[in-house]
Amino acid sequence: MEIDEKRLYEAAAEGDVKTLQELLQKDGLILDRLLSLTCLNETPLHVATMRGHVEFVKLILTQNPHIVAELDFRKSSALHIASVKGYIEIVKELVIVNPEMCLVRDRDGRNPLHLAIIKGRVEVIKELIRIRPSAVLATTNDGDNVLHLCVKHNQLEALKMLMEMISDHEFLNARDGDGYTILHLAVVDKQIETVKYLLRNNKIEVNLKDDNGNTALDILAQSRRDINDLQIGDILRKAGGLRAKDISSSNTQNFAKFPNNESSVPHSISHDYAQKHDLSGDWLSKKRDAIMVVASLIATMAFQAGMNPPGGVWQDNEEVDSQGNSIQMPHKAGEAVMAYSHPKSYRYFIRANTIAFVASLSTILLLISGLPFRKKLYMWALMVIMWLTVTSVALTYGISIYIVTPKKDREQLGQVIEISVTVWCSVMALLLLGNTIRLVYKWLRKKQQSRKSEPRKSANSFHVNVC
């Protein structure tokens, strides 16, 4: 039996229909037995599809149509393979047997349509959309829809074909997992022809912001230098492209011009539009500089406190007794006095101060990293780091003021510090817990809403014109 299975795979690789017929005449259940009793990475259908043997594929599907639903170790079906290769005849045979395979996702969340787009297989794309238009709606595990994949893999012909079919405004301007629209992606990759094509389409919003509050012009200015930058910048400006800061000032001037006549406000800067696309900028975009200054100040304070702790540092290695003799001291010049006079408190002091220093530097790094802070997860991470920074500074202050306070007042001061630290940590813990619960709740609600809205959107508001 193992010999027959080996011959079956060899026949699939060679497209040897005659050998397949002989094996089927000898054992009509060889395909069923192969699928039910073995755990193979690839079926003979996968192998034949990979080699493009159309007649072999037809015969296998005739004998066992259920084999079309089998997946390999990458969770790829034969239709995934045929779509990547661009074997349109095999694609047609596979979708006739089981049209639902158009919607099956591999381990990266990509359906056959996604793979066909990545490789620019235009005929395969048309066929898959004709059979299952809803495949267009699916996104990959990275949050990419079909349009994002076209731009990321520089498949302009596929992009043109899809945009002629798709009329949904929201889908055309959707953001990927990193917060970029297809226009943003084209600008980042310096795809001049793609940028030109997109801006000829009136449904592409030239000033839509990414998750960091940057427009296409902002992204161009922040991206790597390229000889095409000037040309792309001119194309964007001719299409009405603006920097984010110019949009904000333009909105302010227009609202000032029409203070009491809401109907006079142009649609492009209406309240609903501004609210939807956040033209006024998010909180973090407005406060980024202030947070950066605060973090830098805390880092400076922590550095100074570390280099010059309460009580200062020893100035020399020796002392002179009453007779003028030098006495070698256990400390060395430059070491902290506090480390010898209050060793336990010094350890707490230096730990809290170091945490404050490192956390403030982390805040600065996050703010200049370009991460999409409109995403709740990043905002939560920044909030936790800032909470840690401020709390560590408070502890550093408490320890320092306790050390420099005379002994007669320390007992009373110690009680005040303990109560203050306890209250402070409790408040911060409640805020952290509350924001974490809110983050999880919003994530669950968003996930639930997306599950409910996707079928409704597919049926009602999303239109794909199949030629």
Summary of the structure (lengths in Angstrom):
residues: 467
radius of gyration: 32.9
end to end distance: 48.4
largest distance: 115.8
contacts: 1393
relative contact order: 0.05
helix: 69%
strand: 2%
